[in-house]
């Protein structure tokens, strides 16, 4: 007899259990929950490709450390997260 494995899931941190995830969510892909592996994608994943430890992801508002520094140094457009000058 095989024992079924139980996988613990977590609520998607992008939407804080508001149940409004979309299929475009990089973490849960619209399922509202995900299976944690200890890492989450940076908010600018398309640009940097970094996977971030969950603790750091929450501390840095979903950014890897490099993107977090760019964001808080006002070098990213806050609407598109594209790297631009002039947002000082």
Long-range contacts (C-beta under 8 A, 24 or more apart in sequence): 7-35, 8-35, 8-36, 9-33, 9-34, 9-35, 9-36, 10-34, 10-35, 10-36, 13-40, 13-57, 13-58, 13-62, 14-62, 42-67, 43-67, 43-81, 44-76, 44-81, 47-81, 47-82, 47-83
